[in-house]
Amino acid sequence: MNFSVTKKGKPLDPSLYTWDEKTKTFSTTESELVLDFNNMDNITFKTSSNCTFDTGSDCTFNTGSDCTFKTGSDCTFDTCSSCTFKTGWNCVIVRRDVFEIIQSEPNVEIKLNGHDIKGFEIINPTHDIVIDGKTITLSEESFNNLKDQLIEE
C-alpha cells in the first residue's frame, strides 16, 4: 500500500477501515483522520467527519463536515459544511446540507460556510516560520515583505 491512515498522530488499526484494491475504494466510519494518498489517483473515499485528505487526481469523496482536501485535478466532493478545499482543475463540490454546487478555482483555498449557510470564503495563503521554537503565522503579504527585507542586497 502506498498510503497512510492516522488518527491523532498514530496509525489507524487496519480493522477500522477497508481498502478495496480492485476498485481503489477506502471506507471507514472513523472521524478525525488524516489520510495521505499523495501521488495516488482515481481513489474513492467514504469517511465520517473531521478528516484531512492529501491525494492525487481523479478522486471522489463522500464525507461529513469539517474535512480538509488538498488534491490534484478532476475531483468530485460530496460533503456537508465547514470543509476546506485547495484543488487542481475541474473539481466540483456538492453541498448536500444546502443543495449547492460549487466549481472550485484551481490552487485557490476556500472554506465552506457553516451548516445551512450557502457559500464559502477564500482563505488567503499563510506561511509559518519558526523562531526560537515558536511558530509564527504570517500572511502572504507579510511573508513576502519580510523575505524582501532579509534578501535585500
N, C-alpha and C positions, 0 to 999 in steps of 0.2 A: 504494500500500500504506500502511496506517495502523499498521504495526508495525515494531519494530526487533529485530534479532538481533545480539548482540555476543558476543565471546569475548575474555576478558582485556582488556576495555575498548575493543576495536576492532570495527568492523562485520565480521560474518562474510561471507566471499565467498559470494554467492548460488549459486554452483555446488555448494556444500557442503550445500544443503538444497533441498527442493522445497516449493512453495506452490501448492495447488490452489484457485484462486479459487472454482470451482463448488461444491466440497464443503467449502470452508473447512478444509482439512487441511494442517497443517505437519508435515513429516517430515525427519528427519536422523539420522545415526549419530554426529554430533559430541557430545562431552561438554563440561562446564564452560561452558555457555551461559547468557546472560541474555536471556530472551525477554520483550519488552514488547508485549503485545497489549491494553494497557489500553483500556477502553471498546469492546472488540470482543467480541461474544457468539457462542455456537454454534460454537466452534472445536474441532477435534480435533488433539491434539498427539501425535506419536510421536517420542521422543528417546532419547538414551542417559542416562548418569548425571551427577550434579553440575550440574543445571540449575536456574535460577530462573525462575519464571513470574509474570507480573503481568497478569491478564486480567479480562474482564467475566464475565457469567453463562453458564450452559448449556454449559460446556466439558467435553471428555473428554480425559483424559491417560493415556498408556501410556508409562511411563518406567522407568529403572533406579533405583538407590539415590541417596541424598543430594541430593534435589531440594527446592526451596522453592516453595510455592504460596501466592499471595495472590490470591483470586478473589472473584467475586460468588456468586450462589446457583445451585443446581441443577447442580452439577458432579459428575463421576464420576472417581475416581482409581484406576488400576490400577498399583500400584507395588511396590517391594521395601522395604528397610529405610531407616531414618535420614532420612526425609523430614520436612519441616516444613510445616504447614498453618495458614492463617488464612483461613477461608471465610465465605460467607454462609449462607443457609438451604438445607436439603435436599441436603447434599453427602454422598457416600458414598466411603469409602476401602476398596479391596480390596487386602489384602496377600497376594501370591502366595507369598512365602517361608515364611509360617507359616499360610496358609489362614485368614485372619482378615478380618472385615468390621467396619468402624468407621463409625458415623454421627457426623460431627463436629458440635460445637456452634457456632452462629454467632458469629463475632467472638472465638472463643477459640483462641489459638495453641497447637498441640500439635506434638510431635516424636515420630515413631515410634521404638520401641526398635530396637536393632541387629539384625543378621541372625539369624534363627531364634529371636528372643525376642519373644513376643506382647506387645501393649500399647503404651502411649505415656505421655509425661509432658506436663503442661501447662507451657507456657513463660509465665512471668509477664512482663507488659509492662515495658519499659525505655524510658528517654529518654536521648538523647545530648545533652550540652551541650559547647560548645567554649569553653575559657578559655585565653588566650594561645597559641592554635593547637593546644592539646592537647584531644583528645576524651575526655570522661569519661562513662561509662555509669552511670546511676542507676536503681535500682528505681522502680517506680511510687510506692511509699510515700515513698521519699526525695525524689523529684522533687516530689511534692505538698507535703511538709514544707518544702522549700527555697522553693518558689513561695509558699507561705503566709507564710513569714518575709520574703520580699522584697516582698510586696504589702501587708503589714500597714500600716494607717494610723497 
